[in-house]
Amino acid sequence: GSHKGKQLANSVMKTLDEYGITEKLVSITSDNAGNCDTMLVEIREMLATKGITSKIEDQRIRCLAHIINLACQASLKIL
């Protein structure tokens, strides 16, 4: 499906609700794509409608493996 931030947020929230763990969300690990920024804002708003306050943007963990991969690709281009 779509990889737009709002669609990603809907998928994440659906999964959290399905497993009954919405209130237990501590952090989200993602890559550095801009759609993930939008997703986090959308998730914060969706959590707020459920009475759950969070600073989900501050709880984002950027995927180290993705960052290392990007750095390696950039290094290889130079070589």
C-alpha positions in Angstrom: 0.0 0.0 0.0 0.9 3.6 0.2 3.9 4.7 2.2 2.6 8.2 3.0 2.9 9.2 6.6 -0.8 9.1 7.3 -1.3 5.6 5.8 1.7 4.4 7.8 0.2 5.8 11.0 -3.1 4.1 10.3 -1.3 0.8 9.9 0.7 1.2 13.1 -2.3 2.2 15.1 -4.4 -0.7 13.7 -1.7 -3.1 14.7 -1.3 -1.6 18.2 -5.1 -1.8 18.7 -5.3 -5.3 17.3 -2.8 -6.6 19.9 -4.2 -4.4 22.7 -0.8 -2.7 23.3 -1.6 0.9 22.3 -1.1 2.2 25.9 2.3 0.4 26.1 3.9 2.2 23.1 7.3 3.5 24.3 9.1 4.2 21.0 9.2 3.6 17.3 12.2 2.6 15.3 12.3 3.9 11.7 14.5 5.0 8.9 15.2 8.7 8.2 12.5 9.2 5.6 10.3 12.3 5.8 7.2 10.2 5.7 8.2 8.8 9.1 8.1 12.3 10.5 4.6 12.7 9.3 3.7 9.3 10.6 4.8 10.2 14.1 2.8 13.4 14.1 -0.3 11.5 13.0 0.3 8.8 15.6 0.5 11.4 18.4 -2.8 12.9 17.2 -4.4 9.4 17.1 -3.1 8.6 20.6 -4.5 11.9 21.9 -8.0 10.9 20.6 -7.7 7.9 22.9 -6.7 10.0 25.9 -3.0 9.0 25.6 -0.6 11.9 25.8 2.8 11.3 24.3 5.8 13.1 22.7 6.2 10.4 20.2 8.4 12.6 18.0 10.9 12.5 20.9 10.5 8.8 21.3 11.8 8.0 17.7 14.7 5.7 17.4 16.5 6.0 14.1 17.6 2.6 12.7 21.4 2.3 13.1 21.6 -0.4 10.5 20.0 1.9 8.0 22.3 4.8 8.9 25.4 2.5 8.6 24.1 1.2 5.2 23.8 4.8 3.9 27.3 5.7 5.1 28.8 2.6 3.5 27.0 3.3 0.2 28.3 6.9 0.2 31.8 5.7 1.0 31.8 3.2 -1.8 30.7 5.8 -4.3 33.8 7.8 -3.4 36.1 4.8 -4.0 
